[in-house]
Amino acid sequence: MSESRRPPRDSLSARLWPLLAVNFFMADMQSGIGPFLGVFLVERGWTSGVIGTAMSIGNVAGMLITTPIGGFIDASHHKRAWVIVPGIAVVLGSSSSCFRRISGPSPLRRLRPRSPVPRSFLP
């Protein structure tokens, strides 16, 4: 490629930094939720085997859906919306657990797996 056809370095870096920032923060959101999810579910009475199974199912589902959804997003004309909306949804979903603690027990409490330890032994 000749020097006259190459875009200026400032223009390239100005277009590239938002993509780098999105990659950094999305990886942070994705890998930061896992450990906290395990602790959160243990506090709710889930056993380690059930937590591992649930997280494994989520990871396998993520791997299976990546290619078809990636093709759909590549064909879409609204690529930014497909990054922004799920990111906001993850933040809102994660922060909702803080507000639920303040407002009381979840209405979905009866759907939770039962702990093998009687409640009288739990602190």
DSSP file (Angstrom, degrees, kcal/mol; ACC not computed):
  #  RESIDUE AA STRUCTURE BP1 BP2  ACC     N-H-->O    O-->H-N    N-H-->O    O-->H-N    TCO  KAPPA ALPHA  PHI   PSI    X-CA   Y-CA   Z-CA
    1    1 A M              0   0    0      0, 0.0     5,-0.0     0, 0.0     2,-0.0   0.000 360.0 360.0 360.0 130.2    0.0    0.0    0.0
    2    2 A S    >>  -     0   0    0      1,-0.1     4,-0.9     3,-0.0     3,-0.7  -0.302 360.0-112.7 -75.1 161.3    1.5    3.3   -1.0
    3    3 A E  T 34 S+     0   0    0      1,-0.2     3,-0.3     2,-0.2    -1,-0.1   0.802 114.4  58.3 -62.8 -30.9    1.9    6.2    1.5
    4    4 A S  T 34 S+     0   0    0      1,-0.2    -1,-0.2     3,-0.0    -2,-0.0   0.788 107.9  45.5 -73.3 -26.0   -0.7    8.3   -0.2
    5    5 A R  T <4 S+     0   0    0     -3,-0.7    -1,-0.2     2,-0.1    -2,-0.2   0.610  90.1  98.5 -92.1 -13.1   -3.5    5.7    0.3
    6    6 A R  S  < S-     0   0    0     -4,-0.9     3,-0.1    -3,-0.3    -3,-0.0  -0.576  79.9-117.0 -76.9 133.4   -2.7    4.9    3.9
    7    7 A P        -     0   0    0      0, 0.0    -1,-0.1     0, 0.0    -2,-0.1  -0.361  39.9 -90.5 -67.7 150.6   -5.0    6.7    6.4
    8    8 A P     >  -     0   0    0      0, 0.0     4,-1.9     0, 0.0     3,-0.2  -0.278  32.6-121.5 -59.9 147.1   -3.3    9.1    8.8
    9    9 A R  H  > S+     0   0    0      1,-0.2     4,-2.3     2,-0.2     5,-0.2   0.867 111.4  54.5 -61.0 -38.5   -2.2    7.5   12.0
   10   10 A D  H  > S+     0   0    0      1,-0.2     4,-1.9     2,-0.2    -1,-0.2   0.885 107.6  50.2 -64.4 -38.1   -4.3    9.9   14.1
   11   11 A S  H  > S+     0   0    0     -3,-0.2     4,-1.5     2,-0.2    -1,-0.2   0.898 111.0  49.1 -66.6 -40.5   -7.4    9.0   12.2
   12   12 A L  H  X S+     0   0    0     -4,-1.9     4,-1.6     1,-0.2    -2,-0.2   0.924 112.8  45.8 -66.2 -45.2   -6.8    5.2   12.7
   13   13 A S  H  X S+     0   0    0     -4,-2.3     4,-1.9     1,-0.2    -1,-0.2   0.838 109.4  55.9 -69.0 -31.2   -6.2    5.5   16.4
   14   14 A A  H  < S+     0   0    0     -4,-1.9    -1,-0.2    -5,-0.2    -2,-0.2   0.844 112.9  41.7 -68.4 -32.1   -9.3    7.7   16.8
   15   15 A R  H  < S+     0   0    0     -4,-1.5     4,-0.4    -3,-0.1    -2,-0.2   0.734 116.2  50.1 -83.3 -23.1  -11.4    5.0   15.2
   16   16 A L  H  X S+     0   0    0     -4,-1.6     4,-2.0     1,-0.2     3,-0.4   0.802  91.6  71.3 -88.8 -31.4   -9.8    2.1   17.0
   17   17 A W  H  X S+     0   0    0     -4,-1.9     4,-2.4     1,-0.2     5,-0.2   0.841  94.1  55.0 -63.1 -34.4   -9.8    3.2   20.6
   18   18 A P  H  > S+     0   0    0      0, 0.0     4,-2.4     0, 0.0    -1,-0.2   0.915 109.2  49.0 -63.2 -37.9  -13.6    2.8   21.1
   19   19 A L  H  > S+     0   0    0     -4,-0.4     4,-2.3    -3,-0.4    -2,-0.2   0.909 111.3  49.0 -64.9 -41.8  -13.4   -0.8   19.9
   20   20 A L  H  X S+     0   0    0     -4,-2.0     4,-2.2     2,-0.2    -1,-0.2   0.900 111.2  50.1 -63.9 -40.6  -10.5   -1.5   22.3
   21   21 A A  H  X S+     0   0    0     -4,-2.4     4,-2.6     2,-0.2     5,-0.2   0.907 110.0  50.0 -64.9 -42.2  -12.4    0.1   25.2
   22   22 A V  H  X S+     0   0    0     -4,-2.4     4,-2.6     1,-0.2     5,-0.3   0.929 111.0  49.4 -62.0 -45.3  -15.5   -2.1   24.4
   23   23 A N  H  X S+     0   0    0     -4,-2.3     4,-1.8     1,-0.2    -1,-0.2   0.903 112.5  48.5 -60.4 -41.6  -13.4   -5.2   24.3
   24   24 A F  H  X S+     0   0    0     -4,-2.2     4,-1.8     1,-0.2    -2,-0.2   0.950 116.3  40.3 -64.4 -50.3  -11.7   -4.4   27.6
   25   25 A F  H  X S+     0   0    0     -4,-2.6     4,-2.3     2,-0.2    -2,-0.2   0.839 113.6  52.6 -74.1 -32.5  -15.0   -3.6   29.5
   26   26 A M  H  X S+     0   0    0     -4,-2.6     4,-2.6    -5,-0.2    -1,-0.2   0.898 110.2  48.9 -68.3 -38.8  -17.0   -6.5   28.0
   27   27 A A  H  X S+     0   0    0     -4,-1.8     4,-2.6    -5,-0.3     5,-0.3   0.890 110.7  51.9 -64.9 -37.8  -14.3   -8.9   29.0
   28   28 A D  H  X S+     0   0    0     -4,-1.8     4,-1.7     2,-0.2    -2,-0.2   0.914 111.8  45.5 -64.0 -43.0  -14.3   -7.4   32.5
   29   29 A M  H  X S+     0   0    0     -4,-2.3     4,-1.0     2,-0.2    -2,-0.2   0.915 115.1  47.7 -66.2 -42.6  -18.1   -7.8   32.7
   30   30 A Q  H  X S+     0   0    0     -4,-2.6     4,-0.7     1,-0.2     3,-0.3   0.934 120.4  34.5 -67.5 -47.2  -18.0  -11.3   31.4
   31   31 A S  H  < S+     0   0    0     -4,-2.6    -1,-0.2     1,-0.2    -2,-0.2   0.698 113.6  60.0 -84.2 -17.5  -15.2  -12.7   33.6
   32   32 A G  H  X S+     0   0    0     -4,-1.7     4,-0.7    -5,-0.3    -1,-0.2   0.713  98.9  56.8 -81.2 -20.1  -16.1  -10.5   36.7
   33   33 A I  H  X S+     0   0    0     -4,-1.0     4,-2.6    -3,-0.3     5,-0.2   0.854  91.8  70.3 -80.3 -35.0  -19.6  -12.0   37.1
   34   34 A G  H  X S+     0   0    0     -4,-0.7     4,-2.0     1,-0.2     5,-0.2   0.905 100.2  41.6 -53.3 -56.4  -18.6  -15.7   37.4
   35   35 A P  H  > S+     0   0    0      0, 0.0     4,-1.8     0, 0.0    -1,-0.2   0.896 117.5  48.3 -62.1 -38.8  -17.0  -15.7   40.8
   36   36 A F  H  X S+     0   0    0     -4,-0.7     4,-2.6     1,-0.2    -2,-0.2   0.846 107.8  55.7 -70.3 -32.6  -19.6  -13.4   42.3
   37   37 A L  H  X S+     0   0    0     -4,-2.6     4,-2.5     2,-0.2     5,-0.2   0.917 106.5  50.9 -64.5 -42.4  -22.4  -15.5   40.9
   38   38 A G  H  X S+     0   0    0     -4,-2.0     4,-2.0    -5,-0.2    -2,-0.2   0.926 113.3  44.1 -60.1 -46.1  -21.0  -18.6   42.6
   39   39 A V  H  X S+     0   0    0     -4,-1.8     4,-2.2     2,-0.2    -2,-0.2   0.908 112.6  52.9 -65.3 -42.2  -20.8  -16.8   46.0
   40   40 A F  H  X S+     0   0    0     -4,-2.6     4,-0.9     1,-0.2    -2,-0.2   0.913 111.1  45.9 -60.0 -44.3  -24.3  -15.3   45.5
   41   41 A L  H  <>S+     0   0    0     -4,-2.5     5,-2.4     2,-0.2    -1,-0.2   0.844 108.9  55.1 -71.4 -33.0  -25.8  -18.7   44.8
   42   42 A V  H ><5S+     0   0    0     -4,-2.0     3,-1.6     1,-0.2    -1,-0.2   0.914 106.1  52.7 -63.0 -41.4  -24.0  -20.3   47.8
   43   43 A E  H 3<5S+     0   0    0     -4,-2.2    -1,-0.2     1,-0.3    -2,-0.2   0.781 105.9  55.3 -63.2 -25.6  -25.6  -17.6   50.0
   44   44 A R  T 3<5S-     0   0    0     -4,-0.9    -1,-0.3    -5,-0.2    -2,-0.2   0.378 126.7 -98.4 -89.8   3.4  -29.0  -18.6   48.5
   45   45 A G  T < 5S+     0   0    0     -3,-1.6    -3,-0.2     1,-0.3     2,-0.2   0.527  72.7 145.3  97.0   6.3  -28.5  -22.2   49.5
   46   46 A W      < -     0   0    0     -5,-2.4    -1,-0.3    69,-0.1     2,-0.2  -0.502  46.3-125.0 -75.4 147.0  -27.3  -23.8   46.2
   47   47 A T     >  -     0   0    0     -2,-0.2     4,-2.3     1,-0.1     5,-0.2  -0.510  22.6-110.8 -86.9 162.4  -24.8  -26.6   46.5
   48   48 A S  H  > S+     0   0    0      1,-0.2     4,-2.6     2,-0.2     5,-0.2   0.861 116.3  54.5 -64.6 -34.9  -21.5  -26.4   44.7
   49   49 A G  H  > S+     0   0    0      2,-0.2     4,-2.1     1,-0.2    -1,-0.2   0.909 109.9  45.7 -64.5 -41.7  -22.5  -29.2   42.2
   50   50 A V  H  > S+     0   0    0      2,-0.2     4,-2.6     1,-0.2    -2,-0.2   0.891 112.9  51.1 -68.2 -39.3  -25.6  -27.4   41.2
   51   51 A I  H  X S+     0   0    0     -4,-2.3     4,-2.6     2,-0.2     5,-0.2   0.938 111.1  47.8 -62.8 -46.6  -23.7  -24.1   40.8
   52   52 A G  H  X S+     0   0    0     -4,-2.6     4,-2.3     1,-0.2    -2,-0.2   0.894 112.7  49.1 -61.3 -40.5  -21.1  -25.8   38.6
   53   53 A T  H  X S+     0   0    0     -4,-2.1     4,-2.6     2,-0.2    -1,-0.2   0.933 112.1  47.8 -64.5 -45.5  -23.7  -27.4   36.5
   54   54 A A  H  X S+     0   0    0     -4,-2.6     4,-2.0     1,-0.2    -2,-0.2   0.910 114.1  46.3 -63.1 -42.6  -25.6  -24.2   36.0
   55   55 A M  H  X S+     0   0    0     -4,-2.6     4,-2.1     2,-0.2    -1,-0.2   0.870 112.4  51.1 -69.1 -35.4  -22.5  -22.2   35.1
   56   56 A S  H  X S+     0   0    0     -4,-2.3     4,-2.6    -5,-0.2     5,-0.2   0.911 108.8  50.6 -66.8 -41.8  -21.3  -25.0   32.7
   57   57 A I  H  X S+     0   0    0     -4,-2.6     4,-2.6     1,-0.2    -2,-0.2   0.913 110.5  50.6 -60.9 -41.8  -24.7  -25.0   31.0
   58   58 A G  H  X S+     0   0    0     -4,-2.0     4,-2.1    -5,-0.2    -2,-0.2   0.902 111.2  47.8 -62.2 -41.2  -24.4  -21.2   30.6
   59   59 A N  H  X S+     0   0    0     -4,-2.1     4,-2.1     2,-0.2    -2,-0.2   0.907 112.7  47.7 -67.3 -41.9  -20.9  -21.5   29.1
   60   60 A V  H  X S+     0   0    0     -4,-2.6     4,-2.5     2,-0.2    -2,-0.2   0.920 111.5  50.8 -65.4 -42.6  -21.9  -24.2   26.7
   61   61 A A  H  X S+     0   0    0     -4,-2.6     4,-1.9    -5,-0.2    -1,-0.2   0.903 109.3  52.1 -60.8 -40.1  -25.0  -22.2   25.6
   62   62 A G  H  X S+     0   0    0     -4,-2.1     4,-1.1     1,-0.2    -1,-0.2   0.897 110.3  47.7 -62.4 -40.6  -22.7  -19.2   25.1
   63   63 A M  H  X S+     0   0    0     -4,-2.1     4,-0.6     1,-0.2     3,-0.2   0.902 112.4  48.9 -66.6 -40.4  -20.4  -21.2   22.9
   64   64 A L  H  < S+     0   0    0     -4,-2.5    -1,-0.2     1,-0.2    -2,-0.2   0.831 115.1  43.1 -69.6 -31.3  -23.2  -22.7   20.8
   65   65 A I  H  X S+     0   0    0     -4,-1.9     4,-2.2    -5,-0.2     5,-0.3   0.619  92.7  84.0 -91.3 -12.7  -24.9  -19.3   20.2
   66   66 A T  H  X S+     0   0    0     -4,-1.1     4,-2.4    -3,-0.2     5,-0.2   0.916  90.8  46.1 -59.1 -47.7  -21.8  -17.3   19.4
   67   67 A T  H  X S+     0   0    0     -4,-0.6     4,-2.2     2,-0.2    -1,-0.2   0.944 115.7  42.2 -67.0 -49.2  -21.5  -18.2   15.7
   68   68 A P  H  > S+     0   0    0      0, 0.0     4,-2.0     0, 0.0    -1,-0.2   0.917 118.7  45.3 -65.9 -39.2  -25.2  -17.7   14.7
   69   69 A I  H  X S+     0   0    0     -4,-2.2     4,-2.7     2,-0.2     5,-0.2   0.891 110.8  54.4 -69.9 -36.6  -25.5  -14.5   16.7
   70   70 A G  H  X S+     0   0    0     -4,-2.4     4,-2.4    -5,-0.3    -1,-0.2   0.911 109.1  48.0 -61.2 -41.8  -22.2  -13.2   15.4
   71   71 A G  H  X S+     0   0    0     -4,-2.2     4,-1.6     2,-0.2    -1,-0.2   0.891 111.4  50.8 -64.2 -39.4  -23.4  -13.8   11.8
   72   72 A F  H  X S+     0   0    0     -4,-2.0     4,-0.9     2,-0.2    -2,-0.2   0.922 112.0  46.3 -63.6 -44.1  -26.6  -12.0   12.6
   73   73 A I  H >< S+     0   0    0     -4,-2.7     3,-0.5     1,-0.2    -2,-0.2   0.886 108.9  55.3 -67.9 -38.2  -24.8   -9.0   14.1
   74   74 A D  H 3< S+     0   0    0     -4,-2.4    -1,-0.2     1,-0.2    -2,-0.2   0.859 110.9  45.8 -61.1 -34.5  -22.4   -8.9   11.1
   75   75 A A  H 3< S+     0   0    0     -4,-1.6    -1,-0.2    -5,-0.1    -2,-0.2   0.643  98.1  95.6 -81.4 -14.6  -25.4   -8.7    8.8
   76   76 A S    <<  -     0   0    0     -4,-0.9     3,-0.2    -3,-0.5    -3,-0.0  -0.373  65.1-149.4 -77.5 153.9  -27.1   -6.0   11.0
   77   77 A H  S    S+     0   0    0      1,-0.2     3,-0.2    -2,-0.1     2,-0.1   0.392  90.9  66.9 -98.0   0.9  -26.8   -2.3   10.3
   78   78 A H     >  +     0   0    0      1,-0.2     4,-1.4    -5,-0.1    -1,-0.2  -0.433  55.0 146.2-118.5  55.8  -27.2   -1.5   14.1
   79   79 A K  H  > S+     0   0    0     -3,-0.2     4,-0.6     1,-0.2    -1,-0.2   0.864  70.1  55.1 -63.6 -38.6  -23.9   -3.0   15.4
   80   80 A R  H >> S+     0   0    0      1,-0.2     4,-2.7     2,-0.2     3,-1.0   0.892 105.2  52.8 -63.9 -38.9  -23.5   -0.4   18.2
   81   81 A A  H 3> S+     0   0    0      1,-0.3     4,-2.1     2,-0.2    -1,-0.2   0.860 103.3  58.2 -64.7 -33.9  -27.0   -1.1   19.5
   82   82 A W  H 3< S+     0   0    0     -4,-1.4    -1,-0.3     1,-0.2    -2,-0.2   0.616 113.8  39.4 -73.0 -10.9  -26.1   -4.8   19.8
   83   83 A V  H <X S+     0   0    0     -3,-1.0     4,-1.3    -4,-0.6    -2,-0.2   0.795 118.7  44.4 -97.5 -43.4  -23.2   -3.9   22.0
   84   84 A I  H  X S+     0   0    0     -4,-2.7     4,-2.5     2,-0.2     5,-0.2   0.943 110.1  50.9 -71.7 -49.3  -24.8   -1.2   24.1
   85   85 A V  H  X S+     0   0    0     -4,-2.1     4,-2.3     1,-0.2    -1,-0.2   0.926 112.9  43.7 -62.1 -49.2  -28.2   -2.7   24.9
   86   86 A P  H  > S+     0   0    0      0, 0.0     4,-2.3     0, 0.0    -1,-0.2   0.883 112.8  54.3 -64.3 -34.1  -26.8   -6.1   26.2
   87   87 A G  H  X S+     0   0    0     -4,-1.3     4,-2.0     2,-0.2    -2,-0.2   0.928 110.4  45.1 -62.4 -44.4  -24.1   -4.3   28.2
   88   88 A I  H  X S+     0   0    0     -4,-2.5     4,-2.7     1,-0.2     5,-0.2   0.891 110.9  54.8 -65.4 -39.1  -26.7   -2.1   29.9
   89   89 A A  H  X S+     0   0    0     -4,-2.3     4,-2.6    -5,-0.2    -2,-0.2   0.895 108.0  48.9 -62.2 -40.0  -28.9   -5.2   30.5
   90   90 A V  H  X S+     0   0    0     -4,-2.3     4,-2.5     2,-0.2     5,-0.2   0.919 112.1  48.3 -65.8 -43.1  -26.0   -7.0   32.3
   91   91 A V  H  X S+     0   0    0     -4,-2.0     4,-2.3     2,-0.2    -2,-0.2   0.930 114.5  45.5 -63.5 -45.1  -25.3   -4.0   34.5
   92   92 A L  H  X S+     0   0    0     -4,-2.7     4,-1.4     1,-0.2    -2,-0.2   0.912 113.7  49.3 -65.6 -42.1  -29.0   -3.6   35.4
   93   93 A G  H  X S+     0   0    0     -4,-2.6     4,-0.5    -5,-0.2    -2,-0.2   0.898 113.4  46.4 -63.7 -40.4  -29.4   -7.3   36.1
   94   94 A S  H >< S+     0   0    0     -4,-2.5     3,-0.8     1,-0.2     4,-0.4   0.889 113.5  48.0 -69.7 -39.0  -26.3   -7.4   38.2
   95   95 A S  H >X S+     0   0    0     -4,-2.3     4,-1.2     1,-0.2     3,-0.8   0.705  95.9  74.1 -76.0 -17.9  -27.2   -4.3   40.2
   96   96 A S  H 3X S+     0   0    0     -4,-1.4     4,-2.1     1,-0.2    -1,-0.2   0.798  85.7  64.6 -66.0 -25.8  -30.8   -5.5   40.8
   97   97 A S  H <X S+     0   0    0     -3,-0.8     4,-1.4    -4,-0.5    -1,-0.2   0.837  99.2  53.7 -66.1 -30.2  -29.5   -8.0   43.3
   98   98 A C  H <> S+     0   0    0     -3,-0.8     4,-1.1    -4,-0.4    -1,-0.2   0.921 111.1  44.5 -66.9 -43.3  -28.4   -5.1   45.5
   99   99 A F  H  X S+     0   0    0     -4,-1.2     4,-2.1     1,-0.2    -2,-0.2   0.822 107.6  58.8 -72.2 -30.0  -31.8   -3.5   45.5
  100  100 A R  H  X S+     0   0    0     -4,-2.1     4,-1.3     1,-0.2    -1,-0.2   0.864 101.4  55.4 -68.0 -35.0  -33.5   -6.9   46.1
  101  101 A R  H  < S+     0   0    0     -4,-1.4    -1,-0.2     1,-0.2    -2,-0.2   0.875 110.6  46.1 -63.2 -36.1  -31.6   -7.3   49.3
  102  102 A I  H  < S+     0   0    0     -4,-1.1    -2,-0.2     1,-0.2    -1,-0.2   0.900 114.3  46.3 -72.8 -40.7  -33.0   -3.9   50.5
  103  103 A S  H  < S-     0   0    0     -4,-2.1    -1,-0.2     1,-0.3    -2,-0.2   0.576 114.7-106.9 -84.5  -9.8  -36.6   -4.6   49.4
  104  104 A G     <  -     0   0    0     -4,-1.3    -1,-0.3    -5,-0.1    -2,-0.1  -0.678  60.7 -11.9 117.0-171.3  -36.9   -8.1   50.9
  105  105 A P  S    S-     0   0    0      0, 0.0    -4,-0.0     0, 0.0    -3,-0.0  -0.221  71.7-102.9 -68.6 155.6  -37.1  -11.7   49.6
  106  106 A S    >   -     0   0    0      1,-0.1     3,-1.5     2,-0.1     4,-0.2  -0.478  16.3-131.9 -75.3 143.4  -37.6  -12.4   46.0
  107  107 A P  T 3  S+     0   0    0      0, 0.0     3,-0.4     0, 0.0    -1,-0.1   0.692 108.9  61.3 -67.2 -15.7  -41.0  -13.6   44.8
  108  108 A L  T >  S+     0   0    0      1,-0.2     3,-1.9     2,-0.1     4,-0.4   0.262  70.3 112.4 -90.2  11.8  -39.1  -16.4   42.9
  109  109 A R  G X   +     0   0    0     -3,-1.5     3,-1.5     1,-0.3    -1,-0.2   0.841  68.7  58.9 -55.8 -38.5  -37.8  -17.7   46.2
  110  110 A R  G 3  S+     0   0    0     -3,-0.4    -1,-0.3     1,-0.3    -2,-0.1   0.679  98.7  60.3 -69.0 -15.3  -39.9  -20.9   46.0
  111  111 A L  G <  S+     0   0    0     -3,-1.9    -1,-0.3     2,-0.1    -2,-0.2   0.577  82.9 105.7 -84.9  -9.8  -38.2  -21.8   42.7
  112  112 A R  S <  S-     0   0    0     -3,-1.5     2,-0.1    -4,-0.4   -67,-0.0  -0.392  83.8-100.6 -70.4 144.4  -34.8  -21.9   44.4
  113  113 A P        -     0   0    0      0, 0.0     2,-0.2     0, 0.0    -1,-0.1  -0.386  42.0-112.4 -63.1 143.2  -33.2  -25.3   45.0
  114  114 A R        -     0   0    0     -3,-0.1   -69,-0.1     1,-0.1    -4,-0.0  -0.520  26.4-118.7 -77.6 143.8  -33.6  -26.5   48.6
  115  115 A S        -     0   0    0     -2,-0.2   -69,-0.1     2,-0.2     4,-0.1  -0.608   9.5-137.3 -80.0 140.8  -30.5  -26.7   50.7
  116  116 A P  S    S+     0   0    0      0, 0.0    -1,-0.1     0, 0.0   -70,-0.0   0.667  88.2  81.0 -70.8 -13.8  -29.6  -30.1   52.1
  117  117 A V  S    S-     0   0    0    -72,-0.1    -2,-0.2     1,-0.0     5,-0.1  -0.803  92.1-114.7 -93.4 129.1  -28.9  -28.4   55.4
  118  118 A P    >>  -     0   0    0      0, 0.0     3,-1.8     0, 0.0     4,-0.5  -0.291  22.9-119.1 -60.0 147.6  -31.9  -27.6   57.6
  119  119 A R  G >4 S+     0   0    0      1,-0.3     3,-0.9     2,-0.2    -2,-0.0   0.764 110.0  68.8 -60.6 -26.2  -32.5  -23.9   58.1
  120  120 A S  G 34 S+     0   0    0      1,-0.2    -1,-0.3     3,-0.1    -3,-0.0   0.744 100.2  49.1 -66.8 -20.9  -32.1  -24.3   61.9
  121  121 A F  G <4 S+     0   0    0     -3,-1.8    -1,-0.2     2,-0.0    -2,-0.2   0.588  94.7  90.0 -91.6 -11.8  -28.4  -25.0   61.3
  122  122 A L    <<        0   0    0     -3,-0.9     0, 0.0    -4,-0.5     0, 0.0  -0.606 360.0 360.0 -86.2 145.4  -27.8  -22.0   59.0
  123  123 A P              0   0    0      0, 0.0    -1,-0.1     0, 0.0    -3,-0.1   0.502 360.0 360.0 -70.1 360.0  -26.8  -18.7   60.5
